[in-house]
Amino acid sequence: MDKSRGSVSFSAKLVAAILLCCLIATASVVFLGFTAIRAVDEDSEARQLRYAARALEEEASDIVEQQQISTIWDDSVLNVRAGNQNWMASNLGAWMHEQYGHDETYVVDPDNQPTHVVREGVTGRPEPRMPLPRPVEELVAEMRAEMRTATTDPANSTPDIEELSIARFVLLHGRPALVSAVPIVPDTDAITQAAGTEYLHVAIQFADVDMAARLAETYEFDSAAFALEPGPDDRLSVPVRDEAGKPIAWFVWRADWPGHRIVEQMLPVVSLFALFGATLLTWLLRSLWSSSRRLHESEEEARHLALHDQLTGIPNRTLFEDRLRQALMTEKRGGPPVALLCLDLDRFKTVNDTMGHSAGDELIRQIAARLRSHVRETDTIARLGGDEFAVILIGMGGDEALARYCSGLVHLLSAPCDLTTGQVQVSASIGAARAAAHEGGMEALMRSADAALYRAKADGRNRFCIATPELDDMFRRRHDLERDLRTAIADGGQFHVLYQPIFDADNRLVAAEALVRWNHPTNGLMMPDSFIGIAEETGLIDPIGRYVLEQACILATTSGLAKISVNVSPIQLRREGFASDVLSILAAHGLPGHRLELEITEKFTLDAEPTTRQNLEQIRSAGISIALDDFATGQSLLRYVRDYQIDTIKIDRSFVCRLGSGDGTDQIVRAIVDLGRAMGIKVTAEGVERQAERDVLLGMGCKAFQGFLLGKPMDPLRLAALSARTSSGQKTA
């Protein structure tokens, strides 16, 4: 209390000193006032120029938002495809003129031809092959280019292009105009659009009296207008620039100089200055008293904001870690057991992308409210960032009680949420860990909960997983294996390549497949299945693949082997420059392209993005053949054979080992062989381990065999010797 009184007394003395200084400095203020007035006018002028520039930018963003109200809509896609002129006029053309004042509107088909035109609210059917105005045609072409670049799934381009837009000022028909182009896309998954089949919607607003009036009303510009030249001295002007930065018009308005107004109002104010000074001290003393109280409240508010999430009001990461640390210390001293939940919302990004960030924020607030209703006063919920939440549970003793709690929480969070923009339904994945079951403190507990969360997501989402020591060990081993893999690639010497021979129907060696092995320092010899997946996820597949390809080329050139087969990952095929790397390795070792075959496994998705296709085309043009490995084990085998000009298909060992079992496998294998014969594709049977299997395959017309019956994977020297014996006319046993 004494401290507060001293603070107020000091403030009163300070106010008295300030008033005295004000009286002494009055003469100086008069002089400095004129300087300040000029500075105020200059600041005001700069601010008005910034507002005007921002207003033009927002005009461009507004026209895009106006278009997307109708262009992101299933009905729009269906009706523009059907050429429904009345519907387009009511929703995409004349309606936009009436609603938003768009001067011209075009609906453009995939060939960039207008299918619907509205000018000044009048709808007209375009003449066949009617060209677009040149500036509009250029903007449409640029929009198409951006769509092609953004598309990653040619079968369904909507997720990649629905937010794309181009809006800029151009000179159209000799008049400055704002032109905007957006794609017409569906708003649900019920309709898909293949890349290159999308319609575009083009809206045009001329920079005329109407636009100037709208800007003047919104931003309080006086006597605003568009002109072809800058305004006179009493006017301010900002250029309207085209894409090249060249001014095509000027936005002009009467300048607002508050300094001038101050000068006009200054004399009456001076006469009241003495009265104002007399009352100022009383007002300041009362203000200081109120300010001291508000300062204390502000400090409390600042402290709260530093420890709580501003969007939801629940604790943030800083407060969460502090409370978790305290709870763990209390548990160690004999307090109640502690459990930690890590939550991620499933498909939250879809809500953000389709309904906007405001809807995403509203959803986050509702989820936080549900979590708050589901915890006790002793528990803590926190938002760690984005759609990540955490819950500290106090007194949660066993896995059974924790599982019941998590199950109820998953059910609670999967209920629909009623947002302002509509109803949405998301789910949550939860990773849970009890402190008593894990050693290592707060960081170890959080890692265990994160590992359980990762497992819940991997198992299909909308579920929970309770961390176990075995799960911790599994993720720890995976992390260690990734670290060792990086070390092995950096240091070299741990990888080696074996080669499994491939024979024809006469038991002649015709090719060999390169198979990588990893001599792990502690785990010993490791097969590809145990580390290739990690290499693909972490981007380490490229150096491993390059090493295998180089070793295979060296063997092929030194042994005289007719053809060497090397496995490649779809991850490698998606990388720009992959084909160039392959060709450079061939050139470095002097190996002709026709002696190399690249195997692509059919178990993994081979997307049709441009980079993959370009790599395959460049590889095939060099004479390199393409084989489809593990044929008939995936989901798109016929599409791959059709789309990627496959030279060889390899029957998976899972079919070969079941030949003669009477379960229909023989018919499937015969169909594969017949398919290869009909399409001129070579067929190789993998995993041939019994003579009876080879005989059945031979009877079906299969002419290439690979498996333990004929030859196990072997080192380069043994394969070279085998190749030499075959070249001299000997057959394998």
Buried (B, 14 or more C-beta within 10 A) or exposed (E): EEEEEEEEEEBBEEBEEEBEEEEEEEEEEEEEBEEEBEEBBEEBBEEBBEBBBEBBEEBBEBBBEBBBEBBBBBBBBEBBBEEBBEBBBBBBBBBBBEEBBBBBBBBBBBEBBBBBBBBEBEBBEBEEEEEBBEBBBBBBEBBBEBBBEBBBBBEBBBBBBBBBBBBBBBBBEEBBBBBBBBBBBBBEEEBBBEBEEBBBBBBBBBBBEEBBEBBBEEBEBEEBBBBEEBBEEEBBBBBBBBEEEEBBBBBBBBBBBEBBEBEEEEEEEEEEBEEEEEEBBEEBBEBBBEBEEEEEEEEEEEEEEEBBBEEBBBBBBEBBBEBBEBBBEEBEEEBEBBBBBBBBBBBBEEBBEBBEEEBBBBBBBBBBEBBEEBBEEEBBBBBBEEBBBBBBBBBBEEBEBBBEBBEEBBEBBEEEBEBEBEEBEBBBBBBBBBBEBBEEBBEBBBBBBBBBBBBBBEEEBBBBBBBBEEBBEEBEEBEEBBEBBBEBBEEEEBBBBBBBBBBEBEBBBBBBBBBBBBEBEEBEEBEBEEBBBBBBEEEBBBBBBBBBBBBBBBBBBEBEBBBBBBBBBBBBBBBEEBBEBBBEBBEEBEBEBEBBBBBBBBEBEBBBBBBBBBBBEBBBEBEBBBBBBBBBBBEEBEEBBEEBEBBBBBBBBEBBBBBEEEEEBBEBBBEBBEBBBEEEBBBBBBBBBBEEBBEBBEEBEBBBBBBEBBBEBBEBEBBBEBBBEBBEEEEBE
